[in-house]
């Protein structure tokens, strides 16, 4: 069963979008590594006021994500470029099978 990984940071969502979109080659290399190591889905979300960013991924397992994160020196570089002002908070979630799901 896959897991959802949520990473939460204090950062300017607009700035993150600029940094990501202005270096496509770097991002595509990171995404390729993520897929090789077990990433199924990936997206960024920004809070309504733009002061926080969440990475919401689906991974084969928490261990797969950890292996990816530890082997990706680009991630701290990107965080520095964006101006992240907090330590990343990680959490893992699994989807509950309920009758009201849509």
C-alpha positions as a printed NumPy array, in Angstrom:
array([[  0.   ,   0.   ,   0.   ],
       [  1.384,   3.419,  -0.952],
       [  1.737,   6.342,   1.466],
       [  1.215,  10.067,   1.154],
       [  4.164,  12.152,   2.274],
       [  3.565,  15.708,   3.4  ],
       [  6.492,  18.088,   3.821],
       [  5.652,  21.493,   5.281],
       [  7.924,  24.558,   5.234],
       [  7.698,  28.297,   5.838],
       [  8.471,  29.803,   2.457],
       [  7.113,  32.173,  -0.16 ],
       [  5.008,  30.061,  -2.524],
       [  5.439,  32.492,  -5.404],
       [  9.218,  32.414,  -5.016],
       [  9.218,  28.609,  -4.92 ],
       [  7.198,  28.492,  -8.117],
       [  9.721,  30.825,  -9.795],
       [ 12.744,  28.81 ,  -8.638],
       [ 11.204,  25.519,  -9.773],
       [  9.979,  26.819, -13.128],
       [ 13.213,  28.657, -13.959],
       [ 15.429,  25.558, -13.825],
       [ 13.549,  22.87 , -15.712],
       [ 16.59 ,  20.631, -16.329],
       [ 17.381,  20.394, -12.611],
       [ 13.752,  19.677, -11.722],
       [ 13.39 ,  17.015, -14.406],
       [ 16.537,  15.278, -13.093],
       [ 15.143,  15.297,  -9.539],
       [ 11.774,  14.011, -10.773],
       [ 13.42 ,  11.194, -12.743],
       [ 15.327,  10.099,  -9.619],
       [ 12.142,  10.275,  -7.555],
       [ 10.257,   8.077, -10.019],
       [ 13.131,   5.558, -10.108],
       [ 13.041,   5.314,  -6.317],
       [  9.275,   4.929,  -5.912],
       [  7.482,   8.261,  -6.329],
       [  4.01 ,   7.896,  -7.798],
       [  2.693,  11.488,  -7.628],
       [  4.129,  14.895,  -6.704],
       [  2.795,  18.425,  -6.275],
       [  3.451,  21.667,  -4.415],
       [  0.738,  23.621,  -2.611],
       [  0.904,  27.136,  -1.148],
       [ -1.175,  28.497,   1.71 ],
       [ -3.795,  31.107,   0.857],
       [ -1.534,  33.881,   2.183],
       [  1.484,  32.407,   0.349],
       [  3.662,  32.082,   3.46 ],
       [  3.775,  28.285,   3.682],
       [  4.399,  25.532,   1.172],
       [  3.437,  21.896,   1.312],
       [  4.891,  19.166,  -0.834],
       [  2.316,  16.417,  -1.234],
       [  3.682,  13.213,  -2.738],
       [  2.549,   9.63 ,  -3.071],
       [  5.349,   7.093,  -2.545],
       [  5.601,   3.322,  -2.558],
       [  6.815,   3.514,   1.067],
       [  8.263,   5.935,   3.634],
       [ 11.64 ,   4.226,   3.139],
       [ 11.544,   4.931,  -0.601],
       [ 10.988,   8.617,   0.082],
       [ 13.774,   8.692,   2.671],
       [ 16.22 ,   7.099,   0.229],
       [ 15.276,   9.699,  -2.396],
       [ 15.544,  12.631,   0.013],
       [ 18.966,  11.531,   1.271],
       [ 20.273,  11.106,  -2.296],
       [ 19.063,  14.483,  -3.595],
       [ 21.489,  17.331,  -2.877],
       [ 19.375,  19.568,  -5.108],
       [ 16.605,  19.745,  -2.515],
       [ 18.578,  21.71 ,   0.119],
       [ 19.914,  23.914,  -2.687],
       [ 16.38 ,  24.663,  -3.868],
       [ 15.249,  25.355,  -0.294],
       [ 18.105,  27.817,   0.13 ],
       [ 17.287,  29.564,  -3.17 ],
       [ 13.644,  29.864,  -2.155],
       [ 14.543,  31.306,   1.253],
       [ 12.936,  28.648,   3.436],
       [ 12.676,  29.998,   6.991],
       [ 11.856,  26.797,   8.901],
       [ 13.019,  23.234,   9.251],
       [ 10.986,  20.923,   7.027],
       [  8.277,  18.991,   8.856],
       [  7.666,  15.524,   7.386],
       [  4.68 ,  13.283,   7.965],
       [  3.388,  10.14 ,   6.294],
       [ -0.256,   9.251,   5.8  ],
       [ -2.269,   6.393,   4.389],
       [ -5.696,   6.674,   2.823],
       [ -8.596,   5.208,   4.767],
       [-11.105,   3.172,   2.804],
       [-14.42 ,   4.786,   3.773],
       [-17.808,   4.731,   2.093],
       [-17.928,   8.505,   1.738],
       [-14.766,   8.76 ,  -0.378],
       [-15.166,  10.463,  -3.736]])
